[in-house]
């Protein structure tokens, strides 16, 4: 990316696991200098989560590219003093502790706003800054269940289902990164920083979109539709001769084109399929009719034919098929970087383009404490840094390679 918009912005990253690191890795992708402050002796707990490539956690790797790691004992007065000095020279502080924990580290947001009025503080919590669950720890699946997301996911009302990835952590991290970027932009106009906050529960509720709005306006409780769209048909996953494909024929023109492409244009004229509401009402019969036609050929044939006819559709890939897809390859989403151990490492880049340039992965996820000496050298001399290491206030790695707990 030629003109990374957050170049020159320094971020102190106190986050761990996924929602917070997703936020800060996006800020790093956009050019910010992100110093990931990790607690001694083991660092971010995500370093212990699989899957592993050798000793390296791929869970950690997925959301910690383009950062530097400083190992610090945040429980000690000396470590808290180092942290305070880092924050004093920062533009942004991001944390995802429970409400109140940041103040226990000597970084009360209200006091920071007075002492460092240009500082942008971003807080990510499980349940938000107010309410009876304010101090309750939050996790992705708990938010999926509490928000109602699991109730509209899955094959039926008797089997609520989590989304297959930590989707609420991911959405929350994106919302937090947007909030930080907005606050930094606002600071250029007003000269003042801000304390921005979001939570897993709030992000999960926002992600419900028309399900939530429909209930609020009509009182109707939405039900899971499996792989079908709840209010449009045909719109979902359909079997072919070999593997399923997704088809979305949401308009009258697309519906007629679909029937023609499948070799049965008269299907579009049947009374039970005459309009959008009828097609939803007779969804099961419509599926049976479509799959009878689709089973004549394999998925690759139908994806090509339906796209040629202007009908939105696509394959249902396994992970090994995803990265062999020509469109995925053309986007250059996978970039190779050299790890601290000197090995080539594939990483996904951010899904962002600026001025026709994609975001870049310029450094791999850091080893625990990999940059402690370099970061501390801005505050202390060499003897003082060695003393901090000797007393366990920091950790200066002597070998490369992550250690699995």
C-alpha positions as CSV (number, residue, x, y, z in Angstrom):
1,X,0.0,0.0,0.0
2,X,1.7,3.2,-1.2
3,X,-0.1,5.7,1.0
4,X,-1.0,3.9,4.3
5,X,-3.3,6.4,5.9
6,X,-2.3,5.6,9.5
7,X,1.4,6.0,9.0
8,X,2.9,7.9,11.9
9,X,0.2,6.8,14.4
10,X,1.6,4.9,17.3
11,X,-0.7,2.3,18.9
12,X,-0.2,0.6,22.3
13,X,-1.9,-2.7,22.1
14,X,-3.0,-4.3,25.4
15,X,-5.4,-6.7,23.8
16,X,-5.3,-10.5,23.7
17,X,-7.0,-13.5,22.0
18,X,-9.1,-12.3,19.1
19,X,-11.5,-9.3,19.1
20,X,-8.8,-6.8,20.3
21,X,-6.0,-8.2,18.2
22,X,-8.2,-8.1,15.1
23,X,-8.7,-4.4,15.8
24,X,-5.0,-3.7,16.2
25,X,-3.8,-5.8,13.3
26,X,-6.2,-3.8,11.0
27,X,-4.7,-0.6,12.3
28,X,-1.3,-2.0,11.6
29,X,-2.4,-3.0,8.1
30,X,-3.4,0.6,7.6
31,X,0.1,1.8,8.5
32,X,0.0,2.4,12.3
33,X,3.0,1.3,14.4
34,X,1.5,-1.2,16.8
35,X,3.4,-2.2,19.9
36,X,1.8,-5.3,21.4
37,X,2.4,-5.3,25.1
38,X,2.2,-8.9,26.3
39,X,2.3,-10.1,30.0
40,X,5.2,-12.1,31.2
41,X,5.9,-15.0,31.4
42,X,3.8,-16.4,28.5
43,X,2.4,-13.5,26.6
44,X,-1.0,-13.4,24.8
45,X,-3.0,-16.5,25.8
46,X,-3.8,-17.1,22.2
47,X,-0.2,-18.3,21.7
48,X,-1.3,-21.5,23.4
49,X,-4.2,-22.1,21.1
50,X,-4.1,-24.5,18.1
51,X,-3.8,-25.2,15.3
52,X,0.0,-25.3,15.4
53,X,2.7,-25.2,12.7
54,X,5.5,-26.7,14.7
55,X,5.5,-24.6,17.9
56,X,3.8,-21.6,16.3
57,X,0.2,-20.9,17.1
58,X,-1.8,-20.2,13.9
59,X,-4.6,-18.8,16.0
60,X,-2.2,-16.1,17.2
61,X,-0.7,-15.7,13.8
62,X,-4.0,-15.0,12.1
63,X,-4.6,-11.6,14.0
64,X,-1.1,-10.4,14.9
65,X,0.7,-9.6,11.7
66,X,2.5,-6.3,11.3
67,X,3.1,-5.8,15.0
68,X,6.0,-5.6,17.4
69,X,6.0,-7.5,20.7
70,X,7.1,-6.0,24.1
71,X,7.0,-8.4,27.1
72,X,6.1,-6.6,30.3
73,X,5.1,-7.5,33.9
74,X,1.9,-5.5,34.1
75,X,1.3,-6.5,37.7
76,X,4.5,-4.9,39.0
77,X,4.8,-1.1,39.7
78,X,7.9,-1.1,37.5
79,X,6.1,-2.6,34.6
80,X,3.2,-0.3,35.0
81,X,5.6,2.7,35.1
82,X,7.1,1.5,31.8
83,X,3.6,1.2,30.3
84,X,2.6,4.7,31.5
85,X,5.7,6.1,29.8
86,X,4.8,4.3,26.5
87,X,1.3,5.6,26.6
88,X,2.5,9.1,27.2
89,X,4.1,9.0,23.7
90,X,1.3,7.2,22.0
91,X,-1.6,8.2,19.8
92,X,-3.9,5.3,20.5
93,X,-4.3,2.8,23.4
94,X,-6.4,-0.3,22.7
95,X,-7.5,-2.7,25.5
96,X,-10.0,-5.5,26.0
97,X,-9.9,-6.0,29.7
98,X,-13.1,-6.2,31.7
99,X,-14.3,-2.6,32.7
100,X,-12.2,-1.3,35.6
101,X,-9.0,-3.4,34.9
102,X,-7.3,-0.7,33.0
103,X,-7.6,1.7,36.0
104,X,-6.0,-1.0,38.2
105,X,-3.0,-0.8,35.9
106,X,-2.7,2.9,36.6
107,X,-4.3,3.9,33.3
108,X,-7.8,5.1,34.4
109,X,-9.3,6.4,31.1
110,X,-10.7,9.6,32.8
111,X,-7.3,10.5,34.1
112,X,-5.6,9.7,30.8
113,X,-8.0,12.0,29.0
114,X,-6.8,14.8,31.3
115,X,-3.1,14.0,31.2
116,X,-3.0,13.2,27.5
117,X,-5.9,15.0,25.8
118,X,-4.9,13.9,22.3
119,X,-4.9,10.2,23.2
120,X,-7.5,8.0,21.6
121,X,-8.5,5.2,24.0
122,X,-10.4,2.2,22.6
123,X,-12.0,-0.3,25.1
124,X,-13.5,-3.6,24.0
125,X,-15.6,-5.6,26.5
126,X,-18.0,-8.5,26.6
127,X,-21.2,-6.7,27.5
128,X,-20.5,-2.9,27.3
129,X,-19.7,-0.2,29.8
130,X,-23.0,-0.3,31.7
131,X,-25.6,-2.8,32.9
132,X,-25.7,-5.7,35.3
133,X,-23.2,-7.8,33.3
134,X,-20.8,-4.9,32.9
135,X,-17.9,-6.7,34.6
136,X,-18.7,-10.2,33.4
137,X,-16.1,-11.7,31.1
138,X,-17.4,-12.2,27.6
139,X,-16.6,-14.7,24.9
140,X,-17.6,-15.1,21.2
141,X,-19.9,-18.1,21.6
142,X,-21.6,-16.6,24.7
143,X,-22.3,-13.5,22.7
144,X,-23.6,-15.6,19.8
145,X,-26.1,-17.3,22.1
146,X,-27.1,-14.3,24.2
147,X,-27.7,-12.1,21.1
148,X,-30.0,-14.5,19.4
149,X,-27.6,-15.2,16.6
150,X,-27.5,-18.9,17.4
151,X,-31.3,-19.1,17.4
152,X,-31.4,-18.1,13.7
153,X,-28.5,-20.3,12.7
154,X,-28.7,-24.0,11.9
155,X,-31.2,-26.5,10.4
156,X,-34.1,-26.0,12.8
157,X,-35.4,-24.4,16.0
158,X,-34.4,-27.5,18.0
159,X,-30.7,-27.2,17.1
160,X,-29.4,-23.7,17.6
161,X,-26.0,-23.5,16.1
162,X,-22.9,-21.3,16.4
163,X,-21.3,-19.8,13.3
164,X,-18.3,-21.8,12.4
165,X,-15.8,-19.1,13.1
166,X,-15.6,-16.6,16.0
167,X,-17.6,-14.2,13.9
168,X,-18.6,-11.8,16.8
169,X,-15.0,-11.4,17.9
170,X,-14.2,-10.6,14.3
171,X,-17.0,-8.1,13.8
172,X,-16.2,-6.4,17.1
173,X,-12.6,-6.0,16.1
174,X,-13.6,-4.4,12.9
175,X,-16.1,-2.1,14.7
176,X,-13.3,-1.1,17.1
177,X,-10.8,-0.4,14.3
178,X,-13.4,1.8,12.6
179,X,-14.1,3.7,15.8
180,X,-10.3,4.3,16.4
181,X,-9.8,5.5,12.8
182,X,-12.8,7.8,13.2
183,X,-11.5,9.2,16.5
184,X,-8.0,9.8,15.0
185,X,-9.6,11.6,12.0
186,X,-11.8,13.6,14.4
187,X,-8.7,14.6,16.4
188,X,-7.2,16.2,13.3
189,X,-10.2,18.6,13.3
190,X,-10.7,19.2,17.0
191,X,-7.3,18.5,18.5
192,X,-8.9,16.3,21.1
193,X,-8.7,12.5,21.5
194,X,-11.7,10.3,22.6
195,X,-12.6,7.2,24.5
196,X,-14.4,4.9,22.1
197,X,-16.0,1.7,23.3
198,X,-17.8,-1.3,21.9
199,X,-18.6,-4.8,23.1
200,X,-19.2,-8.3,21.8
201,X,-22.9,-8.2,22.8
202,X,-23.5,-4.8,21.0
203,X,-21.7,-6.0,17.9
204,X,-23.6,-9.2,17.9
205,X,-27.0,-7.4,18.2
206,X,-26.0,-5.1,15.3
207,X,-25.1,-8.1,13.2
208,X,-28.7,-9.4,13.4
209,X,-29.8,-6.5,11.0
210,X,-33.2,-7.3,9.6
211,X,-33.8,-10.1,12.1
212,X,-33.6,-7.7,15.0
213,X,-35.4,-4.9,13.2
214,X,-38.2,-7.3,12.1
215,X,-38.8,-8.4,15.6
216,X,-38.7,-4.9,17.0
217,X,-41.3,-3.7,14.5
218,X,-43.6,-6.7,14.3
219,X,-42.9,-8.9,17.4
220,X,-42.4,-11.9,15.1
221,X,-39.6,-14.2,16.4
222,X,-37.4,-15.3,13.5
223,X,-36.7,-19.0,12.9
224,X,-33.6,-20.6,11.5
225,X,-33.7,-21.4,7.8
226,X,-30.6,-23.5,7.5
227,X,-28.9,-22.7,4.2
228,X,-31.9,-20.9,2.8
229,X,-32.5,-17.1,2.8
230,X,-35.4,-16.4,5.3
231,X,-37.4,-14.1,3.0
232,X,-36.1,-14.8,-0.6
233,X,-36.5,-18.0,-2.7
234,X,-34.7,-19.5,-4.5
235,X,-31.7,-18.2,-2.5
236,X,-29.6,-20.9,-0.8
237,X,-27.6,-24.0,-1.3
238,X,-28.7,-26.6,-3.8
239,X,-27.4,-30.1,-4.7
240,X,-26.0,-30.9,-8.2
241,X,-24.6,-34.1,-9.6
242,X,-21.5,-33.9,-7.5
243,X,-21.3,-31.1,-5.0
244,X,-23.6,-28.3,-3.8
245,X,-23.6,-24.7,-5.1
246,X,-25.2,-21.5,-3.8
247,X,-27.8,-19.8,-6.0
248,X,-29.4,-16.4,-5.4
249,X,-32.2,-15.6,-7.8
250,X,-33.7,-12.6,-5.9
251,X,-35.4,-10.7,-8.8
252,X,-38.1,-11.7,-11.3
253,X,-35.6,-11.4,-14.1
254,X,-33.1,-13.7,-12.3
255,X,-35.8,-16.2,-11.6
256,X,-36.9,-16.4,-15.2
257,X,-33.2,-16.6,-16.3
258,X,-32.5,-19.4,-13.9
259,X,-35.4,-21.5,-15.2
260,X,-34.2,-20.9,-18.8
261,X,-30.6,-21.7,-17.9
262,X,-31.6,-25.0,-16.3
263,X,-33.5,-26.0,-19.4
264,X,-37.1,-25.6,-18.1
265,X,-38.3,-22.0,-18.8
266,X,-41.9,-23.1,-18.2
267,X,-41.1,-23.6,-14.6
268,X,-41.2,-19.8,-14.1
269,X,-44.8,-19.7,-15.3
270,X,-46.2,-22.2,-12.8
271,X,-48.8,-20.5,-10.5
272,X,-47.2,-21.6,-7.3
273,X,-44.0,-19.8,-8.3
274,X,-45.5,-16.8,-10.0
275,X,-44.2,-14.2,-7.6
276,X,-41.7,-13.7,-4.8
277,X,-44.1,-14.5,-1.9
278,X,-45.4,-17.6,-3.6
279,X,-41.9,-18.9,-4.2
280,X,-41.1,-18.4,-0.5
281,X,-44.4,-20.1,0.5
282,X,-43.6,-23.1,-1.7
283,X,-39.9,-23.2,-1.0
284,X,-39.7,-27.0,-0.4
285,X,-41.4,-27.9,-3.7
286,X,-39.3,-25.3,-5.5
287,X,-36.2,-26.8,-4.1
288,X,-37.2,-30.3,-5.3
289,X,-37.9,-29.0,-8.8
290,X,-34.6,-27.1,-9.1
291,X,-32.5,-29.9,-7.7
292,X,-34.1,-32.4,-10.2
293,X,-32.7,-30.2,-13.0
294,X,-29.4,-29.4,-11.3
295,X,-28.6,-33.1,-10.8
296,X,-28.2,-33.5,-14.5
297,X,-24.7,-31.8,-14.3
298,X,-21.9,-31.1,-11.8
299,X,-21.3,-28.0,-9.9
300,X,-18.6,-26.6,-12.2
301,X,-20.9,-26.8,-15.2
302,X,-23.7,-25.0,-13.4
303,X,-21.6,-22.3,-11.9
304,X,-20.3,-21.4,-15.3
305,X,-23.7,-21.6,-17.0
306,X,-25.6,-19.6,-14.4
307,X,-22.9,-16.9,-14.2
308,X,-23.1,-16.6,-18.0
309,X,-26.8,-16.1,-17.6
310,X,-26.3,-13.3,-15.0
311,X,-27.5,-15.3,-12.0
312,X,-25.5,-14.9,-8.8
313,X,-24.1,-18.2,-7.8
314,X,-20.9,-19.9,-6.6
315,X,-19.3,-23.1,-5.4
316,X,-19.3,-24.2,-1.8
317,X,-15.6,-24.7,-1.2
318,X,-13.7,-26.7,1.3
319,X,-10.7,-24.8,2.7
320,X,-8.3,-26.6,0.3
321,X,-10.4,-25.5,-2.6
322,X,-10.7,-21.9,-1.4
323,X,-7.0,-21.0,-2.0
324,X,-7.0,-22.9,-5.4
325,X,-9.8,-20.7,-6.7
326,X,-8.6,-18.4,-9.5
327,X,-10.4,-15.4,-8.1
328,X,-8.9,-15.8,-4.7
329,X,-5.5,-16.2,-6.3
330,X,-6.0,-13.1,-8.4
331,X,-6.7,-11.0,-5.4
332,X,-3.3,-11.9,-3.8
333,X,-4.9,-12.4,-0.4
334,X,-2.1,-14.8,0.6
335,X,1.3,-13.1,1.1
336,X,4.6,-14.7,2.1
337,X,6.8,-13.2,4.8
338,X,9.9,-14.4,6.5
339,X,9.5,-15.5,10.1
340,X,12.0,-14.6,12.9
341,X,13.4,-18.2,12.4
342,X,14.1,-17.4,8.7
343,X,11.3,-19.6,7.3
344,X,8.8,-18.4,4.7
345,X,5.3,-18.0,6.2
346,X,2.0,-17.6,4.4
347,X,-0.4,-15.0,5.9
348,X,-3.7,-13.5,4.8
349,X,-3.5,-9.8,4.1
350,X,-6.2,-7.3,5.2
351,X,-9.2,-7.2,2.8
352,X,-8.5,-3.5,2.0
353,X,-7.4,-1.7,-1.1
354,X,-6.3,2.0,-1.2
355,X,-5.6,3.8,-4.5
356,X,-5.6,0.4,-6.3
357,X,-3.0,-1.0,-4.0
358,X,-3.9,-3.9,-1.6
359,X,-2.9,-3.9,2.1
360,X,0.5,-5.5,2.7
361,X,1.9,-7.9,5.2
362,X,5.2,-6.4,5.9
363,X,6.1,-8.4,9.0
364,X,5.1,-11.7,10.5
365,X,3.4,-12.1,13.9
366,X,6.1,-11.4,16.4
367,X,7.7,-13.9,18.7
368,X,7.0,-13.3,22.4
369,X,9.0,-10.3,23.5
370,X,10.8,-10.2,20.1
371,X,11.0,-6.4,20.1
372,X,11.3,-5.7,23.8
373,X,14.9,-4.4,23.6
374,X,14.1,-2.2,20.6
375,X,11.0,-0.6,22.1
376,X,12.6,-0.1,25.6
377,X,15.7,1.5,24.0
378,X,13.5,4.5,23.4
379,X,13.1,4.9,27.2
380,X,16.1,3.3,28.8
381,X,19.8,2.7,28.3
382,X,21.2,-0.8,27.7
383,X,22.1,-1.5,31.4
384,X,18.7,-0.5,32.5
385,X,17.0,-2.8,30.0
386,X,19.2,-5.7,31.1
387,X,18.3,-4.9,34.7
388,X,14.5,-5.0,33.8
389,X,15.1,-8.4,32.1
390,X,17.0,-9.8,35.0
391,X,14.3,-8.8,37.5
392,X,11.6,-10.3,35.2
393,X,9.9,-6.9,34.4
394,X,10.5,-7.6,30.7
395,X,11.6,-10.6,28.6
396,X,14.5,-10.4,26.1
397,X,14.4,-13.5,24.0
398,X,17.7,-15.1,23.3
399,X,16.5,-17.6,20.7
400,X,14.0,-17.6,17.9
401,X,10.9,-19.8,17.7
402,X,7.7,-19.6,19.7
403,X,7.2,-21.7,22.7
404,X,4.0,-23.5,23.2
405,X,2.6,-23.6,26.7
